[in-house]
Structure formats: structure tokens, C-alpha cells
Amino acid sequence: MAKFVRQKLLIAGLAAGLLAGSPALAQDPQEPAEEQTEEAFDEALNQFGYAAGVTHQCSEADAKAQTLYRVQQVFNRLSQLFGTDRAFYFSAAFGAGSVDTIEEGGCDSYKRAFWDALKARNLTDGGR
């Protein structure tokens, strides 16, 4: 049970960390702060899901299994913490990232972003 609670907090921290670096946090004086936060959170989930999809697309077979396992963990925790709508946003972005054409050399930055975000929240076993 303690591990479950720890993982919930880690996923929430991951989402908060993504929010902190999101350009979607620019203030719009006409929009209430709560709505800005919701939109920024959704945008952060989309960016993270897209990075996960590109990472999966660009990985070799054995690494794809590891990536998919981590993506499933994130999806499950998002569902538990924020509901299935938010988990769906993450999944849809994952799907887009897994099929979009990525420029040569672009894979490395997405892979680094995905694994660094997971590692920063202790959601990896150290392997890539």
C-alpha cells in the first residue's frame, strides 16, 4: 500500500514538474487562474505523452517493451489520480508520437526528455 501511495505522489510530481516548464503557463488576464492551470496541465500531459510515443517509436525491440511498461504505469496512475479523461489525453498523445514522422536526430531529444522526466521522479529502474 505504501508503494502505491508513493507512486501516486511521484506521478503527481511528474505532472507538476512538466507544468513548471510548460509555455502554456503564460497568464491571460481574461481567463481565471484555475482554468489556466487546467489547460497547462493538459498541455503538459500531451507533451509528455508525445515524448513517450516518440521514445517508443525510436526504440529497439527490447527497449520498446521497457518503454511500453513505463507508459502503462503512467497511464494507470493518471487514471487513478486524475480520471480517465486525463489518461486518455496522455494516451492519445502517445499514439500520435508513436506514428508521427520524426526528423533525423530528433529521437534522442525526445528519448532523453521522457527518461529524464521518469528518472527525476524515481519511476525507472535505471535502464533505458
N, C-alpha and C positions, 0 to 999 in steps of 0.2 A: 504494500500500500504506500509506503514511504517513497518507493521508487516511482510509482505512478504520480504522486503529488510533485516530486522533484521534476519529472519530465514535463508536467503541465506548466510548471513555473519556467522551465527552460524554453518551451515553445513560446510562452507569453513574452519572455525576454528577447527571444529571437525576433518576434514581430515588432517589439518596441525598438530594438536596435535597427531594424530595417526602416522603421518610421523616422528615426533620428536623421538618417541620411537621405531621406526622400525629398526631392524638389517639390513634391505636392504639398509641403507644409507652408508654402508661401501664403501669407494672410490675405484674404479677400474680405474687406470690411463689411460687405453686404451679406456675408454668409456667417451664421453662428459658429463659434469655435468648435462645438460638438460635431457639427456636420463636416467641418474641415478635418477633424481628427478621423472621422469615419472614412472619408474619402482617401485620406493619406494612408490609413491602414489598408484599405482595399488595394490601393496602388502598390504598396509595399508587398502585399501578398502576390499580386500579379507579377511584380519584378522578380520576386523570389521563386515563384513557380516557373516563370520563363527560364530563369537561370538553371533551375533543376532540370527542365526539359532539354535545354541545350547540352547540359552536362551528360545527361543520359544518351542523347544522340551522338555525342562526340566520344563516348567511352567505348573501350573494347569490351568484348563479351563478358569477361569475368567482372569488370568494373561496373558494367550495366546492372548486374544483379545487386551489387552493393548500393548503387545509386537508387535503384528502384526500392530497395528495402528502406532506405532513409526517407524517400519521398512518401512511402506508405505510412511510416511512423509520423511524419509531419502531418499528413492528411488526417490520420486518426486523432491526433492531438488537437488539430484545428477544429475538427468536428465536435470533440468533447468540450473544448473551451469556448468556441465562438459559433458553433452551429454548422449545419451542413451547407448553408449558402456560402459562407466564407471558405469552407473547404472546397466547394465547387469552384470558386474563383481561382483558388490555388491550382486545382486540377486542370481547369481549362487553360490556364497559362502554361502549365507543364506540357499539355498536349501541343500547344502552339510552338513552344520551344523545341519540342522533340521532332517536329516536322519542318520547321522553317529552314530556309537555306541560310547557312552561316558562312560569312566571308572567311577566306583562308586566314588562319591565325586568330580568329575570333573565339574559337573554342576555349583557348587557355584562360582568357579573362573570365568567361562565364563559369568555367570549372573552378577556378580559384575563388571567385565570389561565392559560389554555392558551398564549397567545402570549408572555406574560411568562416562563413556565417554559421555553419553547423559546429565547427570546431570551437568557435568563440563561445558557444552555448553548451559545450561538452556533449554534443549529440553524435559524435563519431567515436569509433574505436581507434582512431588514429590512422586508419587506412584510407586510401583514395582509390 
